[in-house]
Amino acid sequence: MRNLLFIFGVILITSLQGAARNEAPADSVGIETINGKIYVIHEVEEGETLYAIAARYGASMNAIARVSPEVKSGLHSGMRILVPYKPKAKTPDSVFVHTVKQGETLYSISRLYKVSYQQIMKWNAMPSTDIEVGQQLTIGGEEKPKPEDIKRDGLLVHVVQPGEGLFAVSRLHRVSLDSLVAWNHLESTALSVGQELIVGPIPVIDETEIIHPPRVEEDTVMTPQPVREMHKIIKSGLAAMIEGTGDNGTYLGLHRTAPTGTIVMVKNEMNDQAVFVRIVGKLPDTGVNDKVIIRLSEAAYKTIGAIDPKVRVVVSYFGE
């Protein structure tokens, strides 16, 4: 009887390992089964963050830190860590699920699968072309209907869809992050599916401008105005607190390159907590700020759950 139990245990473990080997993502080094649980062995790439790794494999950063506590001291290229992994349910052969990787755009993904980027937007009911690392996109299948915005009490209300972030909503409705935060009294960037966000007043169309457009004389020379092209800037590194700010409830920051007045999102890589801060000055280029990319006021530092003198964060904002 004991021999039969031993043989059964060996067969069970071998089956788990075989299933994991077939289901583990192609970009992992391998898999390992510990006490019946499957873990992906991931080799860290240059510039990769814990948040991106967690999103790629569908695990939480806290779960990774529990099994690979060395990540608390930071990540470096070539480092191998264990990531808890649950094989995903298989989709029909005609449908693929693509996980967005660093440097990919919606256009490059469309070229990979030989479809148009507009088709990918329809499959995923995407309001804009903005994508984020770790986001999962369905390639194929039925088109999802595009959600309609709600008109209520003279205001336009946007209903958050799967995979949408605050940046995507701001770009879709052409409003600033600062306005979204103020209108909706947001204290973090965390959004939930189905959440309603005020995105501004209902636009009023002046019919007189449509029926009677202003006349332009033929000899009038129209000089095109320069267009300021904005890009989403994302960097990871260390954050520290601005000494002497006190817990006065202000959310301010010092940054090396972001212009004064810029609204910056700062996300703690260890717990995924985030906060918006307004840049009020340049971070001094001194020895005490070596490897520090941003300093936060005490209230902002506490909001992201930082307890150490320095913490690894992801900083993102729109800039020229």
Secondary structure, 3 states (H helix, E strand, C coil): CHHHHHHHHHHHHHHHHHHHHHHCCCCCCEEEEECCEEEEEEECCCCCCHHHHHHHHCCCHHHHHHHCHHHHHCCCCCCEEEEECCCCCCCCCCCEEEECCCCCCHHHHHHHHCCCHHHHHHHCCCCCCCCCCCCEEEECCCCCCCCCCEEECCEEEEECCCCCCHHHHHHHHCCCHHHHHHHHCCCCCCCCCCCEEEEEECCCCCHHHHHCCCCCCCCCCCCCCCCCCCEEEEEEEEEEECCCCCCCCCCEEEECCCCCCCEEEEEECCCCCEEEEEEEEECCCCHHHCCEEEEECHHHHHHCCCCCCEEEEEEEEEEC
